[in-house]
C-alpha cells in the first residue's frame, strides 16, 4: 500500500485525514515534535496553519527526499498558496474540505501525469533553488 505522510499538530485533523485516506493509502501521522522519516513516502500532506516547525522547512525536507507535497491552508490564504507554488508544491487544499477533495489532491500528487520523470524534474528544480 502506498504511504502518505501527514504532518499536523491537531489530533482532530489527523483523525479526520486518516479516516479519509485509510481505505486507499497507508497514512503515517506526525505532529510538530516528531521526527520525520520520508522513507517510502509517496506524498506529504502538511498543515500550514499550526505546525510547531515551519511548514516550509518540512516541505523542503520532503522535496529533497523526492516526496511531493500538498499544503492544507485555512480559508483562501493567497500568500500561502503563492508560497506553496513557489516551493514547488503539487497543490493546496483549503479547510474545510471533503473526503473527495482530499482524495483528488493526494491522488493527483502521487499520480500526476503518471510521471516519476516529472516528479524528478520538480525535485531537481526545487533543490537547485534552495
C-alpha positions as CSV (number, residue, x, y, z in Angstrom):
1,X,0.0,0.0,0.0
2,X,1.3,3.5,-0.9
3,X,2.3,5.7,2.1
4,X,1.2,9.2,2.7
5,X,2.9,11.3,5.5
6,X,0.6,13.7,7.2
7,X,2.1,16.5,9.4
8,X,-0.5,18.3,11.5
9,X,-0.5,19.4,15.2
10,X,-4.2,18.8,15.5
11,X,-5.3,15.3,16.7
12,X,-8.7,16.0,15.3
13,X,-7.4,16.8,11.9
14,X,-5.1,13.8,11.9
15,X,-8.0,11.6,12.8
16,X,-10.2,13.1,10.1
17,X,-7.5,12.8,7.4
18,X,-6.8,9.3,8.5
19,X,-10.4,8.4,8.1
20,X,-10.5,9.9,4.6
21,X,-7.3,8.3,3.3
22,X,-7.1,5.0,5.2
23,X,-9.1,2.9,2.7
24,X,-6.7,3.7,-0.1
25,X,-3.3,4.6,1.5
26,X,-1.2,3.8,4.5
27,X,-1.2,7.0,6.5
28,X,1.7,7.9,8.7
29,X,0.9,10.7,11.2
30,X,3.4,13.2,12.5
31,X,2.9,16.0,14.9
32,X,5.2,19.0,15.3
33,X,7.9,17.5,17.5
34,X,8.0,14.1,15.8
35,X,11.0,13.0,13.7
36,X,10.2,13.0,10.0
37,X,11.0,9.9,8.0
38,X,10.4,10.1,4.3
39,X,11.3,6.5,3.5
40,X,8.9,5.0,1.0
41,X,6.6,8.1,1.3
42,X,4.7,8.9,-1.9
43,X,3.0,12.2,-0.8
44,X,3.4,14.6,2.1
45,X,0.3,16.5,3.4
46,X,1.5,19.4,5.6
47,X,-0.6,21.8,7.6
48,X,0.4,25.5,7.1
49,X,-1.6,26.9,10.0
50,X,-0.3,25.4,13.2
51,X,2.8,23.3,12.7
52,X,5.4,23.5,15.5
53,X,8.1,23.6,12.8
54,X,7.7,26.0,9.9
55,X,5.8,24.1,7.2
56,X,8.2,25.4,4.6
57,X,11.1,23.5,6.3
58,X,9.1,20.3,6.3
59,X,8.1,20.8,2.6
60,X,11.8,21.4,1.6
61,X,12.9,18.3,3.5
62,X,10.3,16.3,1.7
63,X,11.3,17.7,-1.7
64,X,14.9,16.9,-1.0
65,X,13.9,13.3,-0.3
66,X,11.9,13.2,-3.6
67,X,8.5,13.5,-2.0
68,X,5.9,15.9,-3.5
69,X,3.7,17.8,-1.1
70,X,0.2,19.2,-0.6
71,X,-0.4,22.0,1.8
72,X,-3.5,22.4,3.9
73,X,-4.4,26.0,4.3
74,X,-7.0,27.9,6.3
75,X,-9.5,29.6,4.1
76,X,-8.3,31.4,0.9
77,X,-4.9,32.5,2.2
78,X,-3.4,33.8,-1.1
79,X,0.0,34.4,0.4
80,X,0.3,30.7,1.5
81,X,-1.0,29.5,-1.8
82,X,1.6,31.5,-3.7
83,X,4.3,30.2,-1.3
84,X,3.2,26.6,-1.9
85,X,3.6,27.0,-5.6
86,X,6.9,28.9,-5.3
87,X,8.3,26.0,-3.2
88,X,7.2,23.5,-5.9
89,X,4.2,22.0,-4.1
90,X,1.8,19.9,-6.0
91,X,-1.1,21.9,-4.6
92,X,-3.1,23.1,-1.7
93,X,-6.5,22.3,-0.1
94,X,-8.4,24.9,1.9
95,X,-10.2,23.9,5.1
96,X,-12.9,22.8,5.4
97,X,-12.6,20.1,2.8
98,X,-14.4,16.9,1.9
99,X,-13.0,13.4,1.5
100,X,-13.4,13.7,-2.3
101,X,-11.4,16.9,-2.4
102,X,-8.6,15.5,-0.3
103,X,-8.5,12.2,-2.3
104,X,-8.4,14.2,-5.6
105,X,-5.4,16.2,-4.3
106,X,-3.5,13.1,-2.9
107,X,-4.2,11.0,-6.0
108,X,-3.0,13.9,-8.2
109,X,0.1,14.4,-6.1
110,X,1.0,10.7,-6.4
111,X,0.0,10.0,-9.9
112,X,0.2,13.5,-11.6
113,X,0.8,13.0,-15.3
114,X,1.9,9.5,-14.4
115,X,5.4,10.5,-14.2
116,X,8.3,9.8,-11.9
117,X,10.2,11.8,-14.6
118,X,8.0,14.9,-13.9
119,X,8.5,14.5,-10.2
120,X,12.2,14.2,-10.6
121,X,12.2,17.4,-12.7
122,X,10.2,19.2,-10.0
123,X,12.5,18.0,-7.2
124,X,15.7,18.8,-9.1
125,X,14.4,22.3,-9.9
126,X,13.5,22.9,-6.3
127,X,16.7,21.6,-4.9
128,X,18.7,23.9,-7.2
129,X,16.7,26.9,-5.9
130,X,17.4,26.2,-2.3
